[in-house]
């Protein structure tokens, strides 16, 4: 597969992650686990993690003075060079600068990290347009920091990588012009997608969308059902491109099944807006297969996947999806007790092709009342 951006490095950059909890309902372990996996998905080496539950919100740095001193002491005494601190919170440009000044190192927030992953993964022309637009929107209020003489924000590396072949343009007027052009190109792509969708509707073919939390196994399920070999990897947001294939259900019944971009907690609004046309595949589907990884649990046995289900359902509700949703619990071969899952949905193992016949029967029943 052709790489859009060369990320080859002699050694991965070392980083620290900081999970920020702002209310009692926040699961610290889940947040630490997720931000660590996000960092690792962008080829960072996480050497240590911190967390803080915010009681008295600090507008200047979010993190309290004591926590910043603790992190600073670790960086100063660490044998390895810390290239980056990742804060699991949407920071303003000023907050990013203030934390960077306090720690004397580069800082990136959750939003910037996710956009960076998207920039690395973008393959198709459509995905590259959407990611570039999201990246420009993120950079616009941060231009002063990016162009600053301290260089702590950085002009390269994580947070500054792009899906295109050109360097990031840091002039505000040129950036605004570029964003206007990108909006028009994305609108054209959206219009073309609409035309293609209407052409499919004329054929009367039923449409199924596979949705779910990132890394739940959506692409693997599409491969298993259609016997394709679409790229899939055990990483967050391994694939961004919407892929549609014909699925043969038997009895002369064929449907169009589409793999969509994965969801995640607090998906940056820059990406929600940019990928609106992609999400319309889920909105306009006749049936949604909501794939879930039930093996995602915390160290204390808490169910991460329940939160994942909640996040995915909220995104679907927000985009106006009204069709039936079937919960599909993947990786059933790794479960010790399946009784509760069987009551809620269909159990499968996409990787080992277990339960696919039962899933097809359920699809036929839902789409054709048979």
N, C-alpha and C positions, 0 to 999 in steps of 0.2 A: 504493500500500500504506500502510495506517495505521501511523504511528509510535507505539509504546508510550511512548517517552520522547523528549522534545525535546532533541536534542543540538546545536542550532544555536548556533554561536559566531562572533563576528566574526573571530577568528583562532585557529588551532590552538595549543594549549599546546606549548611547546618542552620537549623532554625529552632526557635522556641514558640510554643503555642500557648495562648492565654484564653481560657474559657471565662466568659462573663455571664453571671446569673443576675437577673434584675428583679426576679420575683420568686416566691416560695415554690411555685410549681415547676420551675426550671430543674431539670435533671442534670446535675453537674457531670456525672459520669458519661451520660449520653452526649452531652455537648463536647466534652473532652475527646471522646472517641470519634465523633463526627469531624471536628475541626482537624484532628490528627490525620484522619483518612483523606480529608480534602487536601491537606498540605502534602501528604505523600503522593496524591494523585497528580500533583504538579511538580513531581520529582524533587521534593525537598526531603531532607533527612531531619526528622524531629528528634532532638536530643533531650528535650525536657519539656514538661508542661506545668503550667500554673493555672489557678482558678481563683476567682473572687466573686463573692456574693455582694452586690452593691446595695448598701443601706442608705448612705448619704451620697446622692449622685454628684459627681464632680464634673461640671460642665466643661472644664478645661482639658481634662485628661481621661475622663470616665473612670479609669483606675485610680484607686486611692494612693496617697503619698507613700504609705507604708509598703504597699504592694509593688510600686515602682522601685522603691529602694531595694526590696527583696530581689526583684528581677535583675536590677542593675548589679547587685552584689554577685549574683550567680554568673552573669555575663563576664564580669571582671575576673572572677576566679576560675572560669571554665577553661580547661586545657584546649578545647577546640574553639575555633573562631566562629562566633555566631554572626551569620550574615543577615539574618532577618528575624523579626518578631512578628508573629501572626496573632492579631487580636480578634477573637470571635464576637465581633460587634460592629455594626455599621458606623464608622467614625466619620466625622466631618473633616474637612481639609485641615482646619486649625487643630483639632484633637490629634490627628495623625502627626502633625508637625510637633506638637507639644510632647507627645509620648516619645517621638524620635529624639527630640532634644534631651529629654530626661534619661533616656537609655543609651544615647550616643550610637544608635544603630538604625538601620532601615526598619520601617514599620509598614505593614499592610493590614487592612481590615478584612472581614469575612467577605464583603461584597467584592473587593478587588481580587481576592484569592479565587473566588468562583468564576469571575469574569476571565481571569487568567487561564483557568482550566478550560473554559469554553474556547478561548483563543487558541490553545494548543490542539484542541480536538476538532476544530472546524475543518471540514474536508470539502463539502460541496460549495459551489458559488453562492448559494442562498444562505447557508450557515455562516459563511465568511462575511457576507454583507451584514447579517443580523448581529454577529458578534462585534464587528468593527463599530457599528452604530452604538451598541451598548458600551463598548470601551470608550468611545468618544464622549458619551454622556457622563460616564464616570470621571473622565479626566478633566472635563470642562471646568468644574469648580476647584480643581486641584492644580491648575497650570502654574500658579505662582510657586507652589512647593516643588513641582517637577523641575521648574527652571531655576530654582534657588541655587545659590552659590555653595551651600553646604554639601549638596550632592547626596544627602542621606536618603532622600526619596528614591534616588537612583534613576539612571537613564536607560537601564537595561535590566535583564533578569526578571524574576517573578514579579508580576504586577505591571510590567512594561512591555510584555511580549504581544505581538499582534498577529492576526491571521493572514495578513497580506504580505506582499513582498517589500513594501516601502517602510521606512522608519516612521515612527509616530510624529505627527505634525503638531508642534507645540505653540503655534501662533493662533490666538483666539479667533481672529477673523477668518483665517483659513480653515480652522476647525469647524466653525459655524457653517461655512460654505460646504465643507465636506459632509457634514451631518445633513444638510439640506439635500444634497445629492443622494446620499444614502437612503434618506426617507423616500425619495422619489423612486429609487431602484427597488426598495423593499415593497413599495406600493405596487409596482409593476409585477413583481414576483407574486404578490398576494392576488393580484388580478388574474394572472396566469393560472395560479392554483385554483382559483374560483372557476375559471373556464374549464379546466380539467375535471374538477369535481362535478360540474353540471353535465359534462359529456358522459361521465361514469353513471350519473343518475339516469340518463336517458336509456342506458342499457338495463336498468332495473336491478343492477347488482347490489346486494346488501354490503354494508361496510362495517368493519370491526376495527376498533382502535385498541391497541395494547398500551396501557398506561401504568404508572407505578412509581414508587420511590426509586431514585437512582441506584443502580447496581442490584436490582431485585431479580434480574434475569429476563428482561423484555426481549432483547435481541436473540438470546439463546432460545426463548420460546418461539419466536418467529422462525428461526432456523429449524427447530424441531418439527413445527407444524407444516412448513412448506418445503422442507428438505433443501433449503438454501444454505449458503455459507457466508452469511453477512458477518462482518467484523463484530466480535464480542470479546470483552476482556473484563477481568475482575478488578475494575477500578471505577471510581465515581465518574459519571458522565463520559464513559468510554466512547460512546457514539452520540452525535448530536443530530445527525441527518434523519429526516423522516423517510422511512422506507416502506413501500407498499408492494405486496405480492398477492397473487391469486391463491386462495386456499380451497382445495377440493374436499368437500365434506362427504362425498358419496351420494348415491341416490339422485345423481344429476344436479346436485346443488353446489354452486361455487360462490364464493364471497371474496371481497377485497379486504385484506387484513393489513393494517398499518402499525408499524412500530414508531412510537413518539418519543420525544426528549424526556428524560427522567426528571422527577420533581425532587425538591429538597426543602427542608425547613427554612423559612425566610429567604426564598428565592428572590434575588435582587430585582426590584421593579424594573430596572433597566433591561433585564433579560426577559421578564414577563412581557413587556411592551414589544421588545424586538422580535420575540418569537410568537407573537399573536397569531400570525398566519399559520404557523406550524400547529399551534394548539387548537386551531379550528378543526383539524382532523378529528380531534377528540370530541369537540362540540357537535359536529355534524354527523357523527357515527350513528349507526343503528343499534350498536351494542358495544359496550366497553368491557374488556377483560382487564380487571384491576389486579395486577400481579404483585404478590407480597412475598418477602423473604421472612418466614416465621422463625428462622434461626437467629435473627438479630435480637439478642438479649443482653442485658447488662451484667456486670460481675455479680450483682446481688440477685440475679434472676429476673429482674424487671423486664417487661416486654417493650423493647424499642420499636418493634414492628407495629404496635398499636398506634403509636404517635405517627409512624410513617403512613398508616392507613388514613389517619385523621388529616394529615397534611395534604395527601393526594386528593381526598374527597373535597377539601376546601378549595383547592385550585380548580377542580372540575365544576364545583358550584359557582365559583367566581366567574368562570368563562361562560356560564349558562348551559352546561351540559345537562340534558334532561333524560337521556336514554337509560336503559337498564344497565346496571353494573354487576358483573359477576366477580366475586372475590376468588382469585386463583392463588392458592398457597403453594409456592415453589419449594424445591429442595426437601420434599417429603421424606426422601430416603435418609435424611439426617435427623429426623424427628423421632423421639422415643415414644411420645404419646400423641396420637393424631385425632382422638375422639372429638375434642372441642373444635378443631379445624374442619372436620367433616361436616359438622352441624352448620358451619358458616359459609362454606364454599366448596370448591373443587381442589383436591390435593393432586399435585403433579411433581415430577422431577423433569424439568426441561432438558437438563444435561443427559439424563439417562432414559429419556422418552417414556417415563412412567406416567400413567393416568391420562394420556393424550386422547385415547378413544373415548373415555368418559367425558372429557372436556368437549370434544366434538359433538357428542350426543346432547350435551347441555346447550351448546351453541345452536344446534338445529331446533331444539325445543323452544329456545328463546326467540329465534328469528322467524320460525315457521309454524310455531304452535303445534309441533308434532312430538 
